[in-house]
Amino acid sequence: MSLAAVLNKSNENTNFFDKDIWTFAEIGVATPMTKSDYQVSFIGITQEWLKFATKKFIKLMALTRTYSVLQHYATSMKYFSYAIEQFGNSGTEADINRELAISYMSYLKSKGLSADTRKKRILNVKLFIEMAIREKWLNIPNGVIFYSEDIPKMPKSLPRFIPETVMTQLNHNIDKFEPTIMRLLLVLQECGMRISEIATLKRDCLISDSDGDYFLKTQQSKMNKEHSIPISQETYQVIMEQLRHVDDCYGRSCEWVFPMERVNRYGRRNSGASKPYKTRTIIDHLNNVAKIAHITGDNGQVFHFTTHMFRHTVGTRMINNGVPQHIVQRYLGHESPNMTSTYAHVMDSTMKREFAKFKGGMVDVAGNVVDEESVARDIAQGADNVDAQWLKRHISAQALPNGLCAMPVVQSCDKANACLTCGNFRTDARYLNQHKEQLERTCSILDTAKQNGWTRQIEMNEKLKQNLLNIIEPLEAQNDA
């Protein structure tokens, strides 16, 4: 007997499948203490045959999937139900065909959903159809209605970090939070943990090594593993201060580092006092303070916080401060380098450019104006994927007193220090006076060489003189513009 058949037999004689809202406890799925949403809803799936099959699907997938994945499945089926209602011919399972699939995908796009969300909605329905055919929940003549080319291509992820100007405003108003949330945010912005991990920290979370340095021990719910990270003395003191606060409020019997206060910010008693804060409560606190204190982003609008932004901010700071990507991966507890590469993108697109960026347009020794993008591209040519240590070690080696060298770092230079005769040299108007001074010295050397008949010196310095003239002329034109 198949697994699905066992489920069918155990549930068909009850009214469980008549309910349109299931709690995760009813289907044996654990949910974090920090979440407020403990249920999956089938309301919105208007076709009874589709609703029943979706319930079979959710019940089966509950054996191996997390609560959040199950909620995504249910949401996808609601979108699919709407597509059947709007674009189907009969309102039955006979409508499930390629034509409906195309209409469904067009509908998703018309809703303005991101590529990532549309990808999930399509793949979830694709999986549902495959399972419905295999387990004989539905009679679908041809279940192949989605193809690989239907899946939206994913743009490279960008980190959703909090700008430093916003973080400064937040910390200036940190005293506007409840004491426990204030200290939770101080730890969060230093450690970059997931909110479910920091909110459920237990009082035995601190460990120390033989050198007297402290580590923060967490249970990573997403990866289902224990994880520890080094923390600063300041973070250690914040946690110790919070533990003393907990002892004063609840005594040492409270196992949580950041339990809800007895009284909320409105002066009312918290029904969940002594238990971990819900994620939604923390987000509401953040954005309430942002509104009251008028914490604004670069666009002048009140900044909207999410708790995960703090994690992205820590990762971005570490990458931009020269921490190797594999160390950031370990610190954040990522399973693969791909998860950390989101933050490394900042390094590729901004920090590398900062090394190659000058105020004015750059020129080479032939007087050609070159853009900063081409310089950054030239420098990285042939190199492995750029990480912080590579960049720090190699880009700095290209810097010169009056410009920079754009030769790929994996190549060697046969021109010694004769940068002004090298096609890889780049400079801008900030060094114009130095170039003029060098031109005067070069002309003086040429005069001496010509007087003495030094052919080799004349040849070298004539080329140097011409290159300096090539450089100076367009730079002077830029200054005059």
N, C-alpha and C positions, 0 to 999 in steps of 0.2 A: 504494500500500500504506500503511495507517495506521501510526501510530507504535506502537500496541499490537501490530499484526501483526508488525512488525519485531522487537519484543522477543520475541514468541512464537517466531518462527523461530530466533532466536539462542540461545534457552535450552532449547527442548523436546528437543534432542538431547543434552543433558547431564544430569547427576544433580543439578544445582544446585537445582532445585525440589523435590528429595526431602529436602533439608536443612531442619530446623525451626529452625535458628538461622543467621542471616546476619550477617556483620560488615559494617559500613558501608563498609569499604574494598572489599568484594566488589561492592557496588552503586554504587560511585563517589560516595559521600557523605562530605564532610569532617566531622570532629568536632574540637572544641577540645582542645588539649593538657591542659586542666584536668579533662576528664571521664574517668571510669573506665569508663563503660559504652559500649563500642564496637560493640554488636550490637543486632539486633532479633530477638525471639523469637516464634515462632508456636505454641509449646507452650501448650496450654490451649484451642486451637480444636479441638474434638473431631470435627467433621464434616469428612471428607476433602475433600468438594466445596467447602465453605466455606473451608477452609484453602488449597486450591489457588487459588481465586479471590482470596483475600486476598493471597497471594504475588504474583499478577499485578498486583494493585492497588498494593502496596508498590513493586514493581519499576518500575512506570510512574510513580508519584508521586515516586520518588527522583530523577527528572530535574529536578524543580522545587522540591522541598520539603527542609527541613533535617532533620537526624537526629532532633531532638526531636519534630517534627511526625510523622515516620514512626513513632516509638515510640508516640505518642498514637493513631495510626491502629490499630496492632496491638493495643493495650490495649482500644480500643473494640470491636474485632472479637471479642476474647475474651469481653467482656461479652455481646455479641450472640449468640455461640455458645452461651453458657450459657442465654440466654433461649430459643433454639430447642430446646435439650435439655429444658428444663423445661416450656415452654408450647406447643411445636409438636405437631402431630398425627402427622406422618410422619417427621420428621427429615430432610426433603429441602427443596430450594429452593421447593417448593410451599407450605411453611409461611410464606414471607415475604409477609405481608399486613398489613392494617390492624390486625387483631386481635392479631397478634404484636407490632406496633409499640407498641400500648397496653400490652401485658404487659411489654415491654422497658422502657418509660418508668417503669412502676410498680416494676419491679425495681430500676432505678437509684435511684429515690427511697427505696425500702426500705433501700438500702445506706447511707443517710445522706450521700450525696454532695452537695457544694455545688451551688448553681445553676449556677455557672460550669462545673464539671466535667460535670454532666448535660447542659448545653448542648453542650459539646464532644463528648461520647459520642453524642448524638443526631445532630448535624450530620455527624460522621465516618461514621456508618453510612449516613446519607442520601446522602452523596457516594459512598460505596462502591457502593450500590445503583444510583445513576445511572450510574456508570462501568461496572458489571458488565453492565447492560442495553445501554449504548452499544457496548461492546467485545465483547458477546456471550460473556462468560465464564459467565453464568448465564441460564437461561430463566425469567424472572420475569414472569408475566402482567401484573401491574399494579405498577409501581415506585413509584407515588405513595402511600406509606404514612405519611409524616410531613407535617404541615402547619405553617404559620407560627405558629399559635396553640399548637403543641406545645412551642415553644422556651421554656424557663424565662426569666422576666423577671429581669434582673440587678439586684441591689441596688447602690446606689452604693458604689464601692470605698472602703475605709478604709485609710489607710497603716499598715503594720505596723512602726512605729518602735520603737526601743529607749528606754524611759523613761530620763530623765536620772539617776535614782537607780541604775539598773542600769549605765549607762555609767560612772558614778563608781566603782562597785564593780569593774567590769572594769579600769579604768585603775589602780586601786589594786593590782591583781594582775597587771599587764601583764608584770612580770618573771618570771612563772611560765611564759611561753611560750618556745619556742625563739627565739633572737635574730632570725632572719629573719621568722618569723611575727609576732613582737612588732612589728617595724617595719612589716610589711605591714598589720597592724591599725591602727596609728597613722595611716598614710596613708589607709587605707580609711575610717576614721571622720571624716576631714577632707574627703575628696574625693568620697565617695559613688559610686565607680565600680562597675561590675559586677565580680564576683569573677573572671570569666574574663579581663577586661581588665587588672586590676591584677596578677594572677598571671603574666600573660605580658608585662608591661612589659619593654621592652628598654633597654639601658644608654644609648641615645641619646634617651631619652624627655624629657629636660629641654631646654627652649629658653628663651631670654631675649630681651627686647625692648630698645629703645634706652634705656629708663629704668632698666634693670638689674633689672626684675621678671621672675619666672620663671613658666613655664607647663609643665604636664604634658601630653605628647602621647601619646595612646592610639589603638589601633585598635579601634573598636567592632564587635565580632563580630556583634551582633544587627542593626545597621544597615549593616554592611559599609562603614564609612567611617572616615576619620581624624577625630579630635576632640581639641581642646586646651582646657584650663581653667587659669585663674590659680591659683597656689598661694601659701601663706604662706611666709615665710622659714623658719619652724620646720619645715614639711613638706619644704622644699628640703633643710634640714640633715639630716633623717631619711633622705632618699633618698641623699644623699651619704655618710652614715655607712654605709648598707647597701651601697653600691657599694664602699667600702673593705673592708668585710667580705667581699664576693664576691671581690675581688682577692686578699685574704689566703688565701681557701680554694681558689679555682680559677684565679686569674690572670685577666688581662684577656681571655682567649679565651672566657670564659663570657659569652654575650650577654644573659642574663636578669638583671633587678634582684633578683628574689626566688626564686632556685633553692632546691631542697630541700637541707637540710643533709646532710653526709656520714653523720652518725650521728643516728638519731631519738631521741625522748625516752625510749625504753626502752634506749638504749645499743647498739642494733643498727644495722648499716650500712644506709643507704637504697639500695635498688636503683635508685631514680630520681634519685640525687644529681646535682646540677648541672642538672636539668631542672625546669620549673615544678611547683609543688605542685598536686596534685589538689584539686578543690573539696571533696570528701568528707573529705580529710585535714585541711583547714583547719577545717571544721565540727566534726569530731571533736575537734580541739585545743581549740576554743572551749568546747564543752560539757563536755569533760573538766576544764578549768580551772574552769568554772562550778560543777561538782560538787565538786571538791576545795576550792575557796575559798568554797563555799556562797554564790554570787552569786544573790540572790533577787529576784523581782519583787514587785509590790504585794500579791500574794496570799500571800506568804511562802514560795512554792514555788521551787525552783531554776529559774532562768530558762533557757529553751531558745532558743539562738541559731540563726539562719540568716544566711548572709552577706548576703542581699539586704536584711535589716533595716537594715544600715548605710546603704544607699542611700536607703531610706525616711526614715531618721533625718536625714540631711543635707538632703533635700528639705523635710522638716517644719520643721527648724530655720530654714532660709532663709526659708520663707514666714512663720513666726511672728516672725522678726526684721525683717520689713518689706521683704524683697526682692521686687520685682515678679514676678508669675508668669512673664512671658515671659523674664525673666533666669534664673529657675530652670530653665525649659525648655531654654534654651541651655546652661546649666552642666551639666545632667544628660544632654544630648544626646538629648532626646526629639524625635521626629519631629512630634508634634502637641500642641496645648494640652491635649487630652483626657488624654494620658499624664501630664501634670503636675497636672491638676485633682484627682487623688487627694490630693495634699498640700494643695491649696488648700481642700479640705473641712475640714481642721483649722482654717483661718482662719475659715471661715463658722460652724462649730459651736462653737468655743471662744473664739477671740480676740475676735470681735465681741461675744460674750456677756460677756466679761470687761469690756469698756468699759461695757456697760449693766447690769452686775451690782452689786447692793448687798447688804450683809449681811442687812438686814431686808426686809420687803415694801415695795415702792415705792407711793406714792400720787400722784394728780394733784391739781390745784387744787380739784377738787370733793370730795376726800376719798375717792375710789374707789381701792381697792387694785388695782394692776396688776402682772402677772407679768413677769419679765425677758424671756420669750420674745416677748411682745407689744411690748416696748420695742425689742428688736433688730429685729423685723419692721417696726415703724413707721419706724425710722431708715433702713432699707434700701429702703423703698417707692419704687418708680419709678426706682431707681438701676440702673446696669449691674451686671454680675457683679462681685462684690466682690474686689478684689485688694489687696495689702498697701499700695500707695501711696495708693489711693483711701481706704482705711480710715483710714490714718494722717492724711491731710489733712482728711477730712470729719467723722469721728466726733469728733476732738479739738475741732473747731469747735462741737460741740453741748454740750461740757462747760461747766458753770456752777459758781460757787463753792459753791452750796448744793444742787446737784442736777444734772440734765441735761435737755436739750431733746430730745423725741422727734419733732419735726417732720422729715419726710423731707428729706434733705440737698439734694435737687434743687429744693426749694421755698424761696422767700424769706420772711422774717419781716417783717410790717408792724407789729409791736408793740415795736420797738426793744428796750430792755432790761427791759421790763415782764413779766418771765417769770412772775411770780406771778399774773398775770391771763391767762396763756396756757394753753390746754387741752393743749398739748404738753409742759408742764413735768412732770418726775418727780423725786421726792426720797425720802429714807428717814430712819430715826431718827438716823442719825449727824449730821444737820443740825438736830435738834430745838431745841437751844439757840439756834442762829442764827435759826430761825423765831420763837421766843419773843421774842428781842431785837428782831427786826424788827416784831413785833406791838406791842411797847411803843412803839417809835418811831412806828409808824403811828397808834396811839391818840393820841399826843401831837400829831402833825400834825393829826389830826382835830379835837381840842379847839381848836387854834389856828384852823383853818379855819372851824369853827362860830362862834367868837367874832367872827371878821371877816366872816362871811357869804360866804366864797369857795365858791360853788356848785360850780364845776368840780373844785376840789381835794377837796371833800367827796364828790362822786360817785366820783372815782377811788379815793380812799382807803377809802371804805366797801366798795367791791368788793374791794380789796386786803385789808382787815381780815377780811372774811368768808372769803376764800380761805385766809388764814393760819389762821383758826379751823378751817376744814375740814381743813386739813393737820395741824394740831397734835393735834386730838382723836384720830384713829385711830392716830397715831404714839405718843401717850402710852399708848393702850390696848395697843399692842404691847409697849411697855416694861414695862407693869404685868403683862402676861400671863406 
